[in-house]
């Protein structure tokens, strides 16, 4: 009986060790390449057809294909259906990623900003925006809101009222959901140690 329990414990331990072995793009094992799961296969085919590339984030979250598709639905809605100008949303995303310290999201969204031909001097100044002259009053109100929202969500009335001078209620929701989504995404990329793409791969750019 003791031997059987010990053997089962050893197998579980070995199984855990194998399951947690780092893959080539995150701390999870690599998925089969090419994909064998039908959900993953279709998503990858659709992504390539739309002009995007298969990136490490989806190669990692693809371990749970249906959950991955749920997160992609929100990402696509934010990228394709939001009315807030894309440059302003990218500014919010890049600042959020900077606050979280997500090298992965910074790498992706610097690439997306470049693909959309946004001013690189402005993009590179986002993390030091308070000391930069690159941003107008509207952008500064946005960045102040992002900074406070990403610090425990404690946005002061002063900051919010200045922000609301420039953005409609619909835009405020779009920006707030964008910030909260990429804050969580940033934490996920850090927790799973998802490696930034070093070969220039970026996700589907969407509408610039």
Secondary structure as UniProt FT lines:
FT   HELIX           2..19
FT   HELIX           38..49
FT   TURN            50..51
FT   HELIX           56..61
FT   HELIX           62..64
FT   HELIX           65..80
FT   HELIX           86..100
FT   HELIX           103..115
FT   TURN            116..117
FT   HELIX           120..124
FT   HELIX           126..131
FT   HELIX           137..149
FT   TURN            150..153
FT   HELIX           157..166
FT   HELIX           169..191
FT   TURN            192..193
//
